Amino acid sequence: MWSLKTAHIIFLFREFCKPSPINTSYFHLLTVGFLLDFPACICWGIGQFTSLEEVSLITEIYSIEQWHNMFLVGVMDVIIALNRFTAIAMPRHFELIWRPLNVVFCLLLVLILPFIFDFMSLFDLDCLLHMFAKPRCSGFMKAFYFKAIIVNVAFGLLASILAFAGIRKYKSMTSNTVNRSLERRFLDQTLTGAVLIVLYYSAYVYFLFQEVTNENYIIVDTIVTVCYIVQHYVPMFMLFFISLKLRRRFCNFYHICPFRKSQTQPKSTAFSKVTPTIH
């Protein structure tokens, strides 16, 4: 799965370095989301096979990454949902709203949000670095997860509302503006990710109130793990099948299954209208 995410990142960066219809604000945001999520996926894998109750460099790196990344997932999903919603609701102003300077501002805001939501944790660096290892930090860890759950569930619900509103709005779109079915698939992907975020972080509430020895722990842990895997990796598969243009360029880049030149893909605000343009 990590190799698939790496393949997506390399492909998208290669597209950004040359005139490409994929060189748009939507794919810029999506790529940054993949990049921010990549360390989380690695740390999640480490956490499955490493004892976090021991004080070590690995647990310290894991704790820092957890602290920073736990507040990013829902925020990134809201920004992507807002991008898709404005594509449907305000197609004439879409390029102005999502010009490169605004996109950079959004991404910088995402990176500093953990320091805004949970700046108090910085005053207890010992527990921030060893929240899983030291017994005295159990209260710190519960408070941290509780804040992360509230933030991500709230942003997940907001992203779901934006995606759902976009789906309702797209019915009034005219075919000479953007392709309706293609935009609907992008909205469906966004809505799916938002709903999975809400389910994943809502399940975390169980761990705040139940001991590890509880007989239902394994069942809930399995559900949370499945939600995590689906939320993190299914969007990549959906992205691959969402557009013929994207699928053709991806396969040709990796020489997987060369496509013959065919008719032009129906246009969408997720793709640039003029090849060199960056949205």
N, C-alpha and C positions, 0 to 999 in steps of 0.2 A: 504493500500500500504506500509506503514511504517512497518507493521508487517511482510509483505512478505520480505522486505529488511533485517529485523532483522533475519528472519528465514534463509535466504541465508547466512548471515554473521556467524551465529552460526554454521550452517552446515559446511561451508568451514573451519572455525577455528578448528572444531572437526576433519575434515579430515587431517588438517595439523599436528595434534598432534599424528598421528599414520601412519604407512606405508600405503600409499594410492596412486593410480594412479593420483589423483587430486593434489597431492603435487608437483606442478610444477610452474615455473616462471609465466606462463600465469595466473593461478588462484591466485597466490600471488598478482600480479598486479591488477587483477580484484577485489580481496577482499579489497585491500587498496583503490581502487577507490570507492567501496561501503561505506567504513568507512569514507572517506573524504566527500562523498556526503550526508551521513546521517544527519549531523548537518544542512546542507543546506536545506534538505527537511523539517526538523522540523521548521527552521526559515522561510522558504517560507510559511508554513502553518500558523505560527504565524502572518506573515505579511498580510495574507488574512483576519484575524479577529481582528487585533490590529491596533490602530491608531499610525502610526510611527511619527506623527507630535508632539507628546508629549515627553518631556525629561524624561526618566526613565531608570532603569537598563535593562529592556527588549529591549528597542530601542538601547541602547549602545551595548549589546551583539549581537543584530541583525546586527548592523552596522559593528562591528569587523568581524563577520562571513562572511558577504557579501564582505567586503574588501579582506579577505584572500581567500575565496572560488571562487570568480569570476575569478581569474587567474589560477585556478587549473584544471578546467574541460577540456579545450582544450589540456593542456599539458599531462594529464593522457591519453587522447585518442590517442595522438601521440605516447606515449610510448607503449601502447597496440598494436597500428597499426604496430609499428616497430617490436614488438615481433612476430606478425603474419607474417609480411613480411619476416623477417629473417628465420622464420620456413620454408617458401616456397623457398626463394632464396638461402639460405645457410644452408640446413638441416644438413650437416656434421659438421658445426661449431656452430650450434645452442646452444648446451649445454655449450660450452666454452664461447660464447658471453653472455649468460644469466645465468652465474654462480651466486650463492647467493650474493657474494660481489658486483657484478655489479648491481644486482637488488636493493640492499640496497642503493647503491650510487644514482641510479635513483630516488628512493623514497625520499631520503634526498634532492636531487636537487629540486624535485617537491615542497617540503614543504617550501624551502627558496625562490622560484621564485617570490612570491608576493612582497617580500622585495626588489628584484632586479628590477622588472617591475615598481613598484610604491613606491619606498623608499621616494620620496618627500612628500607623504601624512603623513609620520610619523612626519614631522615638523609642522603639524597642527592637533594635536590630538583632539582639540575641535571639528573641523569639521569631523574628522574621526569617532568620537564617536556619533556625532549628525548631520550627513549629511542630515537626513530626517526631523529633528526637527527644525533646526534653519534656518531662511530665508537667512541669510548671507552666508550660506554654499551651496546655490543652484549652484553656479559656481563650487565649489569643487566637488559636486556630479556629475555634467555633465562631468567634466574633468575625473573623476574616471571611469564613465561608458563608456566614449569614449575610454579610454585606454583599458578597459576590453573587449570591443567589438572588437577592432583591434587585440588584442592578441588572443582571442578565435576564431575569424573567421579565422585568419591566421593559427593557429594550427589545426583548424578543416579542413581547405582545405589541409594542409599537411598530416593529418591523412587519408583524403579521397584519396589523391594521392597514399599514401603507400598501402592502402587497395586495391585500384583499380589495382595498379601494381602487388600486390600479386595475385589478381584474374586472371590477364593476365598470370602471371608466372606459376600458378598452373597447367595449361593445359599441361605443359611439364614434370610434375612430374611422376615418375614411381611408380606403385602400391606397390612395395616391399620396398619403403622408408616410406611413410605415406599414410594414406587413403585419396584419393582425395576429395571425397564428404564431408567427415567430415571437412577437412581443409577449403573447400569452405564455409561451413556453418559458421565456425568461422570468416572467412573473411567477409561474408555477414553481420554478426552481427556488426563487427567493422566498416564497411562502413556505415551501417545504423545509428549508433551512431554518426559518424563524420558528416554526412550530416545534421542530426537533430541539431547538435551543431551550424553549420553554419547558418541554418534557424532561430534557436532560438535567437542567438545573433545579427543576421542581423536585425531582427524585432525590437530589442531594439533601433535601430537608430531613429525610429519614435518618441519615447518618449523624445529624446533629442531636437527635433525641434517643437513639438506640445504641446499645453497646455492641461491640464487635461480636460478642458471643451469642447474640440473639439468633434464634433458629431461622428467622426470616432474612438474615443479613445476606446470605448467599444468593437468594432469589433476587433481592433488590439490587445487589451488586452486579448481578448478571444483566438485569434490565438496564441499569445505568451504563454498563459497558457497551451493550448493544446500541443504546441511544447515542453514545459517544462515537462509536464506529460509523454508524449511519449518518450522523450529523456532519462528521468530518470528511467522509470519503464519497458518499453517494452523490453530492453536488458535482464532483469531478466527473463521474460517469454520466450524469445528466448533462453536464456541459459538453461532453463529447458527442452526445446524440442530439443535442438541441438544435444544431444547425449544420446543414450540409457543407456550407462554406468553411466553417471552423473544422469540421471533421476532415475535409479534403486537405486543408493546409496542414493539419496535425499529422495526418498519415504520410503526406508527401515529405514533410520535414524529417520524419524518422524512417522514410522509405519502407513503410509497412505494407501499404496497399495503394499503389499509384492510381489516381483517379484520372479519367479522361476529362478534357475540358468540356464543360457542359454549359447550360444556360445560366445566366446570372442569378445569384441568390436573391430572393425578395429582400428589399432593403429594410433595415431596422436601425433605430437609434443606437443600438449596441454596437453597430458597425459604422465606420466612417463612410460618408457619401462620396467624398473625394479621397483617394488613397492616401495622399500625404497629410491630410488633416488630422490633428489630434483633438479629440473632444474631451 
